[in-house]
């Protein structure tokens, strides 16, 4: 190596971490599909959802419901890729609108640069993984769903309880102390 490399500025570090995560994820997906096919991918999603749900349980701040924690984590994950995300409380729960998915945009840019992608779209994988995490983590009476909308998606965490019916008074299912 010639000379000392200049330090990375914060934006360069973020881009490099995104790239490294993307590379590791793509390698894992390619390996699993190549060695174990679709069944292996389904098992990977289940293992990943179990591990992530366990981590979320350990990381959940006191006084925050599991549903709020899950939806905040999902929103922050999307924001890591500069997605256009908004969150809105509704009587039945939380709606997270991802009008322009940065993950999808990032993958399209990578494909144009010649990167061979494991999936034609990351959306079905993302939706299946995150709904599996939610099924293991959020309160039992909360339903988490996702609908594809153009180059984005809409996530809903809904409870049959009206606001104030549950112990925490949250429009989300379950109690903050669960």
Buried (B, 14 or more C-beta within 10 A) or exposed (E): EEEEEEEEEEEEEBEEEBEEEBEEEBEEBEEBBEEEEEEBBBEBBBEBBBEBBEEBEEEBEEEBBBBBBBBBBBBEBBEBBBBBBEBEEEEBBBBBBBBBBBBBBBBBEBEEEEEEBBBEEBBEBBBBBBBBBBBBBBBEBBBBEBEBEEBBBBBBBBBEBEBEEBEBEBBBBBBBEB
